[in-house]
Structures are given as structure tokens and as C-alpha cells.
Amino acid sequence: MAELLELVERAKWGRAHWLIFASTSIGYFIWGLVTTLGFLAYPQFHSVYYLVAVTLIPIVGGLGDSESI
């Protein structure tokens, strides 16, 4: 275990790490926009069913993605 921790501590931050970081950051940003825009449109609909749908759609989409892996 100590060897593994030492190996991780000596690892250098390279181009692949930056690409992974950028991809993850952009993904979280897009999910934030998608989730926020749904709630911002609520005043036009005034329905509790709309809030339930906006909340459940990303959850169902996430479950669908995990099954395809």
C-alpha cells in the first residue's frame, strides 16, 4: 500500500490529465445549465407536475447511461 501511495505522489500532471479535467468540468457545467434552465421556466407553467418532471428527467437519463456501460 505504501508503494502505491508513493507512486501516486510521484505522478506528474500531464496533457491527458488536463483533458480529463476539462472534459469533467465542462460536463458538470452543462449539467448545471440543463438542471437550472428547467427550474427557471417554472413561472410560465405554475404546475407541481412540471417540477417533478424537471427533477426526474436527469435522474432517469443518468440511470439510462449507467446501463449502457
CHARMM internal coordinates of N, CA and C (Angstrom, degrees):
IC EDIT
DIST 1 N 1 CA 1.4547
DIST 1 CA 1 C 1.5296
ANGL 1 N 1 CA 1 C 110.49
DIST 1 C 2 N 1.3225
ANGL 1 CA 1 C 2 N 116.26
DIHE 1 N 1 CA 1 C 2 N -40.11
DIST 2 N 2 CA 1.4632
ANGL 1 C 2 N 2 CA 119.94
DIHE 1 CA 1 C 2 N 2 CA 179.94
DIST 2 CA 2 C 1.5264
ANGL 2 N 2 CA 2 C 110.93
DIHE 1 C 2 N 2 CA 2 C -63.80
DIST 2 C 3 N 1.3502
ANGL 2 CA 2 C 3 N 116.59
DIHE 2 N 2 CA 2 C 3 N -35.63
DIST 3 N 3 CA 1.4631
ANGL 2 C 3 N 3 CA 119.90
DIHE 2 CA 2 C 3 N 3 CA 179.21
DIST 3 CA 3 C 1.5274
ANGL 3 N 3 CA 3 C 111.08
DIHE 2 C 3 N 3 CA 3 C -65.79
DIST 3 C 4 N 1.3258
ANGL 3 CA 3 C 4 N 115.78
DIHE 3 N 3 CA 3 C 4 N -38.84
DIST 4 N 4 CA 1.4602
ANGL 3 C 4 N 4 CA 120.10
DIHE 3 CA 3 C 4 N 4 CA 179.02
DIST 4 CA 4 C 1.5236
ANGL 4 N 4 CA 4 C 110.68
DIHE 3 C 4 N 4 CA 4 C -65.03
DIST 4 C 5 N 1.3188
ANGL 4 CA 4 C 5 N 117.03
DIHE 4 N 4 CA 4 C 5 N -44.92
DIST 5 N 5 CA 1.4674
ANGL 4 C 5 N 5 CA 120.29
DIHE 4 CA 4 C 5 N 5 CA 178.35
DIST 5 CA 5 C 1.5206
ANGL 5 N 5 CA 5 C 111.43
DIHE 4 C 5 N 5 CA 5 C -62.81
DIST 5 C 6 N 1.3117
ANGL 5 CA 5 C 6 N 116.68
DIHE 5 N 5 CA 5 C 6 N -38.24
DIST 6 N 6 CA 1.4590
ANGL 5 C 6 N 6 CA 120.62
DIHE 5 CA 5 C 6 N 6 CA 178.46
DIST 6 CA 6 C 1.5304
ANGL 6 N 6 CA 6 C 110.67
DIHE 5 C 6 N 6 CA 6 C -66.31
DIST 6 C 7 N 1.3275
ANGL 6 CA 6 C 7 N 116.53
DIHE 6 N 6 CA 6 C 7 N -39.24
DIST 7 N 7 CA 1.4613
ANGL 6 C 7 N 7 CA 121.01
DIHE 6 CA 6 C 7 N 7 CA 178.10
DIST 7 CA 7 C 1.5260
ANGL 7 N 7 CA 7 C 111.00
DIHE 6 C 7 N 7 CA 7 C -64.20
DIST 7 C 8 N 1.3282
ANGL 7 CA 7 C 8 N 117.04
DIHE 7 N 7 CA 7 C 8 N -41.25
DIST 8 N 8 CA 1.4634
ANGL 7 C 8 N 8 CA 121.26
DIHE 7 CA 7 C 8 N 8 CA 178.55
DIST 8 CA 8 C 1.5302
ANGL 8 N 8 CA 8 C 110.21
DIHE 7 C 8 N 8 CA 8 C -65.51
DIST 8 C 9 N 1.3177
ANGL 8 CA 8 C 9 N 117.30
DIHE 8 N 8 CA 8 C 9 N -40.31
DIST 9 N 9 CA 1.4658
ANGL 8 C 9 N 9 CA 120.62
DIHE 8 CA 8 C 9 N 9 CA -179.93
DIST 9 CA 9 C 1.5238
ANGL 9 N 9 CA 9 C 111.80
DIHE 8 C 9 N 9 CA 9 C -65.10
DIST 9 C 10 N 1.3266
ANGL 9 CA 9 C 10 N 118.15
DIHE 9 N 9 CA 9 C 10 N -31.33
DIST 10 N 10 CA 1.4672
ANGL 9 C 10 N 10 CA 121.27
DIHE 9 CA 9 C 10 N 10 CA -179.22
DIST 10 CA 10 C 1.5176
ANGL 10 N 10 CA 10 C 113.31
DIHE 9 C 10 N 10 CA 10 C -86.82
DIST 10 C 11 N 1.3156
ANGL 10 CA 10 C 11 N 118.30
DIHE 10 N 10 CA 10 C 11 N -7.90
DIST 11 N 11 CA 1.4610
ANGL 10 C 11 N 11 CA 121.23
DIHE 10 CA 10 C 11 N 11 CA -177.71
DIST 11 CA 11 C 1.5272
ANGL 11 N 11 CA 11 C 110.37
DIHE 10 C 11 N 11 CA 11 C -65.44
DIST 11 C 12 N 1.2978
ANGL 11 CA 11 C 12 N 115.42
DIHE 11 N 11 CA 11 C 12 N 142.16
DIST 12 N 12 CA 1.4665
ANGL 11 C 12 N 12 CA 120.79
DIHE 11 CA 11 C 12 N 12 CA -179.99
DIST 12 CA 12 C 1.5224
ANGL 12 N 12 CA 12 C 109.84
DIHE 11 C 12 N 12 CA 12 C -99.25
DIST 12 C 13 N 1.3148
ANGL 12 CA 12 C 13 N 115.37
DIHE 12 N 12 CA 12 C 13 N 151.05
DIST 13 N 13 CA 1.4642
ANGL 12 C 13 N 13 CA 122.71
DIHE 12 CA 12 C 13 N 13 CA 179.90
DIST 13 CA 13 C 1.5165
ANGL 13 N 13 CA 13 C 106.91
DIHE 12 C 13 N 13 CA 13 C -86.62
DIST 13 C 14 N 1.3319
ANGL 13 CA 13 C 14 N 116.86
DIHE 13 N 13 CA 13 C 14 N 112.49
DIST 14 N 14 CA 1.4553
ANGL 13 C 14 N 14 CA 120.77
DIHE 13 CA 13 C 14 N 14 CA -175.80
DIST 14 CA 14 C 1.5180
ANGL 14 N 14 CA 14 C 113.28
DIHE 13 C 14 N 14 CA 14 C -113.13
DIST 14 C 15 N 1.3310
ANGL 14 CA 14 C 15 N 114.34
DIHE 14 N 14 CA 14 C 15 N -169.93
DIST 15 N 15 CA 1.4650
ANGL 14 C 15 N 15 CA 121.19
DIHE 14 CA 14 C 15 N 15 CA -178.07
DIST 15 CA 15 C 1.5282
ANGL 15 N 15 CA 15 C 111.66
DIHE 14 C 15 N 15 CA 15 C -61.61
DIST 15 C 16 N 1.3312
ANGL 15 CA 15 C 16 N 116.43
DIHE 15 N 15 CA 15 C 16 N -40.81
DIST 16 N 16 CA 1.4668
ANGL 15 C 16 N 16 CA 120.01
DIHE 15 CA 15 C 16 N 16 CA 179.94
DIST 16 CA 16 C 1.5294
ANGL 16 N 16 CA 16 C 110.87
DIHE 15 C 16 N 16 CA 16 C -61.79
DIST 16 C 17 N 1.3215
ANGL 16 CA 16 C 17 N 117.19
DIHE 16 N 16 CA 16 C 17 N -37.79
DIST 17 N 17 CA 1.4612
ANGL 16 C 17 N 17 CA 120.49
DIHE 16 CA 16 C 17 N 17 CA 178.54
DIST 17 CA 17 C 1.5310
ANGL 17 N 17 CA 17 C 110.95
DIHE 16 C 17 N 17 CA 17 C -64.97
DIST 17 C 18 N 1.3265
ANGL 17 CA 17 C 18 N 116.04
DIHE 17 N 17 CA 17 C 18 N -40.69
DIST 18 N 18 CA 1.4672
ANGL 17 C 18 N 18 CA 119.50
DIHE 17 CA 17 C 18 N 18 CA 178.59
DIST 18 CA 18 C 1.5275
ANGL 18 N 18 CA 18 C 111.15
DIHE 17 C 18 N 18 CA 18 C -64.39
DIST 18 C 19 N 1.3240
ANGL 18 CA 18 C 19 N 116.46
DIHE 18 N 18 CA 18 C 19 N -39.10
DIST 19 N 19 CA 1.4646
ANGL 18 C 19 N 19 CA 119.94
DIHE 18 CA 18 C 19 N 19 CA 179.09
DIST 19 CA 19 C 1.5332
ANGL 19 N 19 CA 19 C 110.99
DIHE 18 C 19 N 19 CA 19 C -66.46
DIST 19 C 20 N 1.3198
ANGL 19 CA 19 C 20 N 116.78
DIHE 19 N 19 CA 19 C 20 N -41.14
DIST 20 N 20 CA 1.4632
ANGL 19 C 20 N 20 CA 120.42
DIHE 19 CA 19 C 20 N 20 CA 177.19
DIST 20 CA 20 C 1.5279
ANGL 20 N 20 CA 20 C 110.16
DIHE 19 C 20 N 20 CA 20 C -63.99
DIST 20 C 21 N 1.3290
ANGL 20 CA 20 C 21 N 116.28
DIHE 20 N 20 CA 20 C 21 N -43.68
DIST 21 N 21 CA 1.4649
ANGL 20 C 21 N 21 CA 120.82
DIHE 20 CA 20 C 21 N 21 CA 179.26
DIST 21 CA 21 C 1.5257
ANGL 21 N 21 CA 21 C 110.92
DIHE 20 C 21 N 21 CA 21 C -62.27
DIST 21 C 22 N 1.3358
ANGL 21 CA 21 C 22 N 117.02
DIHE 21 N 21 CA 21 C 22 N -44.47
DIST 22 N 22 CA 1.4697
ANGL 21 C 22 N 22 CA 120.93
DIHE 21 CA 21 C 22 N 22 CA -179.79
DIST 22 CA 22 C 1.5231
ANGL 22 N 22 CA 22 C 110.90
DIHE 21 C 22 N 22 CA 22 C -64.84
DIST 22 C 23 N 1.3122
ANGL 22 CA 22 C 23 N 116.82
DIHE 22 N 22 CA 22 C 23 N -43.60
DIST 23 N 23 CA 1.4567
ANGL 22 C 23 N 23 CA 120.76
DIHE 22 CA 22 C 23 N 23 CA -179.73
DIST 23 CA 23 C 1.5278
ANGL 23 N 23 CA 23 C 111.28
DIHE 22 C 23 N 23 CA 23 C -62.79
DIST 23 C 24 N 1.3146
ANGL 23 CA 23 C 24 N 116.85
DIHE 23 N 23 CA 23 C 24 N -44.52
DIST 24 N 24 CA 1.4653
ANGL 23 C 24 N 24 CA 120.89
DIHE 23 CA 23 C 24 N 24 CA 179.14
DIST 24 CA 24 C 1.5241
ANGL 24 N 24 CA 24 C 110.96
DIHE 23 C 24 N 24 CA 24 C -65.18
DIST 24 C 25 N 1.3204
ANGL 24 CA 24 C 25 N 116.95
DIHE 24 N 24 CA 24 C 25 N -43.01
DIST 25 N 25 CA 1.4702
ANGL 24 C 25 N 25 CA 120.89
DIHE 24 CA 24 C 25 N 25 CA -179.75
DIST 25 CA 25 C 1.5265
ANGL 25 N 25 CA 25 C 111.44
DIHE 24 C 25 N 25 CA 25 C -62.99
DIST 25 C 26 N 1.3188
ANGL 25 CA 25 C 26 N 116.70
DIHE 25 N 25 CA 25 C 26 N -44.92
DIST 26 N 26 CA 1.4611
ANGL 25 C 26 N 26 CA 120.37
DIHE 25 CA 25 C 26 N 26 CA 179.71
DIST 26 CA 26 C 1.5340
ANGL 26 N 26 CA 26 C 110.28
DIHE 25 C 26 N 26 CA 26 C -65.01
DIST 26 C 27 N 1.3337
ANGL 26 CA 26 C 27 N 116.33
DIHE 26 N 26 CA 26 C 27 N -38.98
DIST 27 N 27 CA 1.4656
ANGL 26 C 27 N 27 CA 120.09
DIHE 26 CA 26 C 27 N 27 CA 177.88
DIST 27 CA 27 C 1.5195
ANGL 27 N 27 CA 27 C 112.05
DIHE 26 C 27 N 27 CA 27 C -61.34
DIST 27 C 28 N 1.3305
ANGL 27 CA 27 C 28 N 117.09
DIHE 27 N 27 CA 27 C 28 N -45.94
DIST 28 N 28 CA 1.4674
ANGL 27 C 28 N 28 CA 120.24
DIHE 27 CA 27 C 28 N 28 CA 177.68
DIST 28 CA 28 C 1.5277
ANGL 28 N 28 CA 28 C 111.44
DIHE 27 C 28 N 28 CA 28 C -64.01
DIST 28 C 29 N 1.3187
ANGL 28 CA 28 C 29 N 116.74
DIHE 28 N 28 CA 28 C 29 N -38.18
DIST 29 N 29 CA 1.4656
ANGL 28 C 29 N 29 CA 120.47
DIHE 28 CA 28 C 29 N 29 CA 178.96
DIST 29 CA 29 C 1.5319
ANGL 29 N 29 CA 29 C 111.03
DIHE 28 C 29 N 29 CA 29 C -63.52
DIST 29 C 30 N 1.3342
ANGL 29 CA 29 C 30 N 116.11
DIHE 29 N 29 CA 29 C 30 N -45.25
DIST 30 N 30 CA 1.4703
ANGL 29 C 30 N 30 CA 120.41
DIHE 29 CA 29 C 30 N 30 CA 179.39
DIST 30 CA 30 C 1.5237
ANGL 30 N 30 CA 30 C 110.50
DIHE 29 C 30 N 30 CA 30 C -63.75
DIST 30 C 31 N 1.3434
ANGL 30 CA 30 C 31 N 118.03
DIHE 30 N 30 CA 30 C 31 N -44.32
DIST 31 N 31 CA 1.4623
ANGL 30 C 31 N 31 CA 119.99
DIHE 30 CA 30 C 31 N 31 CA 177.83
DIST 31 CA 31 C 1.5240
ANGL 31 N 31 CA 31 C 110.82
DIHE 30 C 31 N 31 CA 31 C -60.78
DIST 31 C 32 N 1.3304
ANGL 31 CA 31 C 32 N 117.08
DIHE 31 N 31 CA 31 C 32 N -37.80
DIST 32 N 32 CA 1.4665
ANGL 31 C 32 N 32 CA 120.24
DIHE 31 CA 31 C 32 N 32 CA 176.91
DIST 32 CA 32 C 1.5168
ANGL 32 N 32 CA 32 C 111.86
DIHE 31 C 32 N 32 CA 32 C -62.65
DIST 32 C 33 N 1.3226
ANGL 32 CA 32 C 33 N 116.59
DIHE 32 N 32 CA 32 C 33 N -42.17
DIST 33 N 33 CA 1.4666
ANGL 32 C 33 N 33 CA 119.91
DIHE 32 CA 32 C 33 N 33 CA 177.66
DIST 33 CA 33 C 1.5226
ANGL 33 N 33 CA 33 C 111.54
DIHE 32 C 33 N 33 CA 33 C -64.49
DIST 33 C 34 N 1.3229
ANGL 33 CA 33 C 34 N 116.59
DIHE 33 N 33 CA 33 C 34 N -45.82
DIST 34 N 34 CA 1.4652
ANGL 33 C 34 N 34 CA 120.56
DIHE 33 CA 33 C 34 N 34 CA -178.29
DIST 34 CA 34 C 1.5242
ANGL 34 N 34 CA 34 C 110.35
DIHE 33 C 34 N 34 CA 34 C -61.36
DIST 34 C 35 N 1.3098
ANGL 34 CA 34 C 35 N 116.60
DIHE 34 N 34 CA 34 C 35 N -45.49
DIST 35 N 35 CA 1.4675
ANGL 34 C 35 N 35 CA 119.77
DIHE 34 CA 34 C 35 N 35 CA -177.43
DIST 35 CA 35 C 1.5249
ANGL 35 N 35 CA 35 C 111.24
DIHE 34 C 35 N 35 CA 35 C -69.47
DIST 35 C 36 N 1.3160
ANGL 35 CA 35 C 36 N 118.08
DIHE 35 N 35 CA 35 C 36 N -37.81
DIST 36 N 36 CA 1.4549
ANGL 35 C 36 N 36 CA 120.92
DIHE 35 CA 35 C 36 N 36 CA -178.69
DIST 36 CA 36 C 1.5261
ANGL 36 N 36 CA 36 C 111.98
DIHE 35 C 36 N 36 CA 36 C -72.16
DIST 36 C 37 N 1.3128
ANGL 36 CA 36 C 37 N 117.71
DIHE 36 N 36 CA 36 C 37 N -39.66
DIST 37 N 37 CA 1.4596
ANGL 36 C 37 N 37 CA 119.93
DIHE 36 CA 36 C 37 N 37 CA -178.13
DIST 37 CA 37 C 1.5216
ANGL 37 N 37 CA 37 C 111.82
DIHE 36 C 37 N 37 CA 37 C -62.23
DIST 37 C 38 N 1.3155
ANGL 37 CA 37 C 38 N 117.51
DIHE 37 N 37 CA 37 C 38 N -34.14
DIST 38 N 38 CA 1.4578
ANGL 37 C 38 N 38 CA 120.14
DIHE 37 CA 37 C 38 N 38 CA 178.14
DIST 38 CA 38 C 1.5158
ANGL 38 N 38 CA 38 C 111.89
DIHE 37 C 38 N 38 CA 38 C -62.17
DIST 38 C 39 N 1.3166
ANGL 38 CA 38 C 39 N 117.21
DIHE 38 N 38 CA 38 C 39 N -42.98
DIST 39 N 39 CA 1.4623
ANGL 38 C 39 N 39 CA 120.67
DIHE 38 CA 38 C 39 N 39 CA -179.37
DIST 39 CA 39 C 1.5292
ANGL 39 N 39 CA 39 C 112.03
DIHE 38 C 39 N 39 CA 39 C -75.01
DIST 39 C 40 N 1.3147
ANGL 39 CA 39 C 40 N 117.51
DIHE 39 N 39 CA 39 C 40 N -27.91
DIST 40 N 40 CA 1.4620
ANGL 39 C 40 N 40 CA 120.05
DIHE 39 CA 39 C 40 N 40 CA 178.19
DIST 40 CA 40 C 1.5259
ANGL 40 N 40 CA 40 C 111.76
DIHE 39 C 40 N 40 CA 40 C -68.95
DIST 40 C 41 N 1.3321
ANGL 40 CA 40 C 41 N 117.59
DIHE 40 N 40 CA 40 C 41 N -26.01
DIST 41 N 41 CA 1.4596
ANGL 40 C 41 N 41 CA 121.16
DIHE 40 CA 40 C 41 N 41 CA 179.95
DIST 41 CA 41 C 1.5223
ANGL 41 N 41 CA 41 C 111.86
DIHE 40 C 41 N 41 CA 41 C -83.00
DIST 41 C 42 N 1.3265
ANGL 41 CA 41 C 42 N 118.93
DIHE 41 N 41 CA 41 C 42 N -5.41
DIST 42 N 42 CA 1.4659
ANGL 41 C 42 N 42 CA 122.52
DIHE 41 CA 41 C 42 N 42 CA -176.57
DIST 42 CA 42 C 1.5270
ANGL 42 N 42 CA 42 C 114.20
DIHE 41 C 42 N 42 CA 42 C -55.75
DIST 42 C 43 N 1.3351
ANGL 42 CA 42 C 43 N 120.13
DIHE 42 N 42 CA 42 C 43 N -42.67
DIST 43 N 43 CA 1.4706
ANGL 42 C 43 N 43 CA 118.46
DIHE 42 CA 42 C 43 N 43 CA -177.90
DIST 43 CA 43 C 1.5336
ANGL 43 N 43 CA 43 C 114.35
DIHE 42 C 43 N 43 CA 43 C -57.88
DIST 43 C 44 N 1.3175
ANGL 43 CA 43 C 44 N 118.45
DIHE 43 N 43 CA 43 C 44 N -21.43
DIST 44 N 44 CA 1.4589
ANGL 43 C 44 N 44 CA 120.75
DIHE 43 CA 43 C 44 N 44 CA 178.85
DIST 44 CA 44 C 1.5287
ANGL 44 N 44 CA 44 C 112.11
DIHE 43 C 44 N 44 CA 44 C -77.63
DIST 44 C 45 N 1.3363
ANGL 44 CA 44 C 45 N 117.52
DIHE 44 N 44 CA 44 C 45 N -23.64
DIST 45 N 45 CA 1.4606
ANGL 44 C 45 N 45 CA 120.47
DIHE 44 CA 44 C 45 N 45 CA -173.47
DIST 45 CA 45 C 1.5340
ANGL 45 N 45 CA 45 C 113.52
DIHE 44 C 45 N 45 CA 45 C -105.15
DIST 45 C 46 N 1.3282
ANGL 45 CA 45 C 46 N 118.47
DIHE 45 N 45 CA 45 C 46 N -34.02
DIST 46 N 46 CA 1.4706
ANGL 45 C 46 N 46 CA 123.78
DIHE 45 CA 45 C 46 N 46 CA 179.23
DIST 46 CA 46 C 1.5262
ANGL 46 N 46 CA 46 C 112.41
DIHE 45 C 46 N 46 CA 46 C 51.08
DIST 46 C 47 N 1.2981
ANGL 46 CA 46 C 47 N 117.55
DIHE 46 N 46 CA 46 C 47 N 49.46
DIST 47 N 47 CA 1.4575
ANGL 46 C 47 N 47 CA 121.21
DIHE 46 CA 46 C 47 N 47 CA -179.37
DIST 47 CA 47 C 1.5245
ANGL 47 N 47 CA 47 C 109.58
DIHE 46 C 47 N 47 CA 47 C -137.77
DIST 47 C 48 N 1.3186
ANGL 47 CA 47 C 48 N 115.42
DIHE 47 N 47 CA 47 C 48 N 136.03
DIST 48 N 48 CA 1.4636
ANGL 47 C 48 N 48 CA 120.30
DIHE 47 CA 47 C 48 N 48 CA 177.01
DIST 48 CA 48 C 1.5255
ANGL 48 N 48 CA 48 C 109.75
DIHE 47 C 48 N 48 CA 48 C -66.66
DIST 48 C 49 N 1.3268
ANGL 48 CA 48 C 49 N 117.59
DIHE 48 N 48 CA 48 C 49 N -33.39
DIST 49 N 49 CA 1.4635
ANGL 48 C 49 N 49 CA 121.33
DIHE 48 CA 48 C 49 N 49 CA 179.56
DIST 49 CA 49 C 1.5295
ANGL 49 N 49 CA 49 C 111.15
DIHE 48 C 49 N 49 CA 49 C -61.14
DIST 49 C 50 N 1.3123
ANGL 49 CA 49 C 50 N 117.12
DIHE 49 N 49 CA 49 C 50 N -32.78
DIST 50 N 50 CA 1.4654
ANGL 49 C 50 N 50 CA 120.87
DIHE 49 CA 49 C 50 N 50 CA 177.61
DIST 50 CA 50 C 1.5221
ANGL 50 N 50 CA 50 C 110.37
DIHE 49 C 50 N 50 CA 50 C -64.36
DIST 50 C 51 N 1.3363
ANGL 50 CA 50 C 51 N 116.89
DIHE 50 N 50 CA 50 C 51 N -44.04
DIST 51 N 51 CA 1.4656
ANGL 50 C 51 N 51 CA 120.24
DIHE 50 CA 50 C 51 N 51 CA 178.95
DIST 51 CA 51 C 1.5221
ANGL 51 N 51 CA 51 C 111.37
DIHE 50 C 51 N 51 CA 51 C -64.12
DIST 51 C 52 N 1.3119
ANGL 51 CA 51 C 52 N 117.09
DIHE 51 N 51 CA 51 C 52 N -38.93
DIST 52 N 52 CA 1.4642
ANGL 51 C 52 N 52 CA 120.64
DIHE 51 CA 51 C 52 N 52 CA 178.04
DIST 52 CA 52 C 1.5288
ANGL 52 N 52 CA 52 C 109.98
DIHE 51 C 52 N 52 CA 52 C -64.35
DIST 52 C 53 N 1.3098
ANGL 52 CA 52 C 53 N 117.21
DIHE 52 N 52 CA 52 C 53 N -43.69
DIST 53 N 53 CA 1.4667
ANGL 52 C 53 N 53 CA 121.04
DIHE 52 CA 52 C 53 N 53 CA -179.88
DIST 53 CA 53 C 1.5253
ANGL 53 N 53 CA 53 C 110.99
DIHE 52 C 53 N 53 CA 53 C -64.17
DIST 53 C 54 N 1.3316
ANGL 53 CA 53 C 54 N 116.97
DIHE 53 N 53 CA 53 C 54 N -43.57
DIST 54 N 54 CA 1.4699
ANGL 53 C 54 N 54 CA 120.77
DIHE 53 CA 53 C 54 N 54 CA -179.41
DIST 54 CA 54 C 1.5214
ANGL 54 N 54 CA 54 C 110.34
DIHE 53 C 54 N 54 CA 54 C -63.81
DIST 54 C 55 N 1.3105
ANGL 54 CA 54 C 55 N 117.40
DIHE 54 N 54 CA 54 C 55 N -33.53
DIST 55 N 55 CA 1.4582
ANGL 54 C 55 N 55 CA 120.84
DIHE 54 CA 54 C 55 N 55 CA 179.91
DIST 55 CA 55 C 1.5261
ANGL 55 N 55 CA 55 C 111.49
DIHE 54 C 55 N 55 CA 55 C -76.84
DIST 55 C 56 N 1.3148
ANGL 55 CA 55 C 56 N 117.56
DIHE 55 N 55 CA 55 C 56 N -39.06
DIST 56 N 56 CA 1.4659
ANGL 55 C 56 N 56 CA 120.64
DIHE 55 CA 55 C 56 N 56 CA -175.15
DIST 56 CA 56 C 1.5259
ANGL 56 N 56 CA 56 C 114.33
DIHE 55 C 56 N 56 CA 56 C -80.58
DIST 56 C 57 N 1.3047
ANGL 56 CA 56 C 57 N 118.45
DIHE 56 N 56 CA 56 C 57 N -29.65
DIST 57 N 57 CA 1.4678
ANGL 56 C 57 N 57 CA 120.42
DIHE 56 CA 56 C 57 N 57 CA -176.06
DIST 57 CA 57 C 1.5355
ANGL 57 N 57 CA 57 C 112.35
DIHE 56 C 57 N 57 CA 57 C -60.43
DIST 57 C 58 N 1.3469
ANGL 57 CA 57 C 58 N 120.98
DIHE 57 N 57 CA 57 C 58 N -46.67
DIST 58 N 58 CA 1.4766
ANGL 57 C 58 N 58 CA 118.33
DIHE 57 CA 57 C 58 N 58 CA 176.76
DIST 58 CA 58 C 1.5270
ANGL 58 N 58 CA 58 C 112.87
DIHE 57 C 58 N 58 CA 58 C -64.40
DIST 58 C 59 N 1.3402
ANGL 58 CA 58 C 59 N 117.40
DIHE 58 N 58 CA 58 C 59 N -33.49
DIST 59 N 59 CA 1.4644
ANGL 58 C 59 N 59 CA 120.09
DIHE 58 CA 58 C 59 N 59 CA 179.27
DIST 59 CA 59 C 1.5280
ANGL 59 N 59 CA 59 C 110.04
DIHE 58 C 59 N 59 CA 59 C -66.32
DIST 59 C 60 N 1.3158
ANGL 59 CA 59 C 60 N 116.58
DIHE 59 N 59 CA 59 C 60 N -45.67
DIST 60 N 60 CA 1.4683
ANGL 59 C 60 N 60 CA 120.94
DIHE 59 CA 59 C 60 N 60 CA 179.14
DIST 60 CA 60 C 1.5261
ANGL 60 N 60 CA 60 C 110.01
DIHE 59 C 60 N 60 CA 60 C -64.17
DIST 60 C 61 N 1.3238
ANGL 60 CA 60 C 61 N 117.48
DIHE 60 N 60 CA 60 C 61 N -40.65
DIST 61 N 61 CA 1.4644
ANGL 60 C 61 N 61 CA 120.75
DIHE 60 CA 60 C 61 N 61 CA 176.95
DIST 61 CA 61 C 1.5035
ANGL 61 N 61 CA 61 C 112.40
DIHE 60 C 61 N 61 CA 61 C -62.23
DIST 61 C 62 N 1.3264
ANGL 61 CA 61 C 62 N 116.83
DIHE 61 N 61 CA 61 C 62 N -39.74
DIST 62 N 62 CA 1.4667
ANGL 61 C 62 N 62 CA 120.62
DIHE 61 CA 61 C 62 N 62 CA 177.95
DIST 62 CA 62 C 1.5212
ANGL 62 N 62 CA 62 C 111.83
DIHE 61 C 62 N 62 CA 62 C -66.29
DIST 62 C 63 N 1.3205
ANGL 62 CA 62 C 63 N 117.05
DIHE 62 N 62 CA 62 C 63 N -38.34
DIST 63 N 63 CA 1.4531
ANGL 62 C 63 N 63 CA 120.53
DIHE 62 CA 62 C 63 N 63 CA 178.19
DIST 63 CA 63 C 1.5284
ANGL 63 N 63 CA 63 C 110.95
DIHE 62 C 63 N 63 CA 63 C -66.70
DIST 63 C 64 N 1.3097
ANGL 63 CA 63 C 64 N 116.40
DIHE 63 N 63 CA 63 C 64 N -37.98
DIST 64 N 64 CA 1.4536
ANGL 63 C 64 N 64 CA 120.13
DIHE 63 CA 63 C 64 N 64 CA 177.56
DIST 64 CA 64 C 1.5086
ANGL 64 N 64 CA 64 C 112.03
DIHE 63 C 64 N 64 CA 64 C -64.56
DIST 64 C 65 N 1.3392
ANGL 64 CA 64 C 65 N 117.71
DIHE 64 N 64 CA 64 C 65 N -37.06
DIST 65 N 65 CA 1.4612
ANGL 64 C 65 N 65 CA 121.56
DIHE 64 CA 64 C 65 N 65 CA 178.90
DIST 65 CA 65 C 1.5206
ANGL 65 N 65 CA 65 C 111.32
DIHE 64 C 65 N 65 CA 65 C -67.17
DIST 65 C 66 N 1.3312
ANGL 65 CA 65 C 66 N 116.91
DIHE 65 N 65 CA 65 C 66 N -38.30
DIST 66 N 66 CA 1.4607
ANGL 65 C 66 N 66 CA 119.37
DIHE 65 CA 65 C 66 N 66 CA -177.04
DIST 66 CA 66 C 1.5178
ANGL 66 N 66 CA 66 C 111.92
DIHE 65 C 66 N 66 CA 66 C -69.21
DIST 66 C 67 N 1.3405
ANGL 66 CA 66 C 67 N 117.90
DIHE 66 N 66 CA 66 C 67 N -26.72
DIST 67 N 67 CA 1.4518
ANGL 66 C 67 N 67 CA 120.57
DIHE 66 CA 66 C 67 N 67 CA 179.89
DIST 67 CA 67 C 1.5337
ANGL 67 N 67 CA 67 C 111.53
DIHE 66 C 67 N 67 CA 67 C -76.43
DIST 67 C 68 N 1.3176
ANGL 67 CA 67 C 68 N 117.00
DIHE 67 N 67 CA 67 C 68 N -26.05
DIST 68 N 68 CA 1.4644
ANGL 67 C 68 N 68 CA 119.29
DIHE 67 CA 67 C 68 N 68 CA -176.97
DIST 68 CA 68 C 1.5210
ANGL 68 N 68 CA 68 C 112.55
DIHE 67 C 68 N 68 CA 68 C -82.38
DIST 68 C 69 N 1.3060
ANGL 68 CA 68 C 69 N 117.39
DIHE 68 N 68 CA 68 C 69 N -6.94
DIST 69 N 69 CA 1.4812
ANGL 68 C 69 N 69 CA 120.22
DIHE 68 CA 68 C 69 N 69 CA -178.69
DIST 69 CA 69 C 1.5063
ANGL 69 N 69 CA 69 C 110.82
DIHE 68 C 69 N 69 CA 69 C -75.58
END
COOR INIT
IC SEED 1 N 1 CA 1 C
IC BUILD
